[in-house]
Amino acid sequence: MTKAVTEQGDPIGITGADEAGVGDQSTDQILRSILSDLLGLSAEQVGEMTAETELFGALPELDSMAVAGLLTEMEDRLGILIADEDVDAELFETFGSLTQFAEAKRAA
């Protein structure tokens, strides 16, 4: 990753390897953005999510078709690769389980 800087050495943007646009955003922030964009949830709804917030089965917007889109968006926006064998029902049980999974993938 290459950081562009001013003459004083202050960062002014990120170019190169950071094509996913992740930058300095936390995994939590990115997942909230994905859920809002993909499922049409309000900023208030995603802002109120805690680690214990139930997802699949509790959010009518998160059906099996939305899960496929969610996985694709996670790969694109987080810069991760999700293998078929990584996906199970527990992954989408709560916002916390989804966040833990994504953080582990980003760290790998």
N, C-alpha and C positions, 0 to 999 in steps of 0.2 A: 504494500500500500504506500502511495506517495502522497504526502501532504503538501499542498501549496501554502506558501507563507508570504507575508508582507516583508518589506525590507527590514523591519524590526524583528522578524522571526515569528510573528503571530500567525497562527493557522487561519487560512481564509477559505478552506474547502478541502475536500478529500477527493482524490482521483485515483485511477488505477484499479487495484484489486477489490475495492469496495463497490463493485457494481450492483450489489444487492441493495444499496442505499441504507444499510444498517447504521453506519456511522457510530455515534455514541448512544443511540437509543438502547434502552434496556430491553431484554427479552419480554418482560412484562408489558412495556409500552407497545412494543411491536405486536404482540398477541392481541392486546386490546384494540389496536387499530385494525388488525385483520378481522376480528370478530365484528367490529362496527361496520367496516366496509362490506364484508362478505354477507353478513346476516341482516344488515340494515338496522342494527341495534343503535340506540341513541348513545351519545357520549355519556349521559347520566347512567344508563344501564351498565355500560362496560366499566365506567368509573367506580361503580358500587360493588363490582365483583371482588370477592375475597378468595383466598385459597380454597375455601370450603364451598364456594358457589358451584352448584351442580350444573352441568352442561347438557350432555346427551341424555335425552329423555325429559329434561326439565325445560329446555328451550325449544319450543315448537319449530323455530327457524333452523335449528341444527338437526336436519334429517340426514339420511344416508347420502343423498346427493351433495348436500352442503359439506359433509365430511370430506369428500373427495376434493372439493374446492379449497377447503381449509388446509388440507395437507399440501396441496400445490402452492398455495400462498405462503405457507410456512417455509417451504423449501426456497421459494423465490426471495422472500423478504428477509429471512434469517440466514440465507446462504448455507443451508444444510441439505443433506440427502436423507430421505426417510425410506427405508427398505420395507417391503411388504410385511416381513416378519416382525417389524417394530410396532405394527399397528394392532391394537386390541381394544376391547371395550373399556378397559381401565384407563387408557390414555385420555379418553374424552369424558371420564366420570366427573371430574371437577376442574375448575380453572387452575387450581394448584397442581394437579397431576399433569395437565397440559403444559404448564409453565416449567415444571421440573424436567419433563421430557425434553422440551425445547432447549433449556439451559444445558442439559447434559450433551445434547447433540452439538450445540454451539461450542462447547468446551472440548469436544473430541477432535 
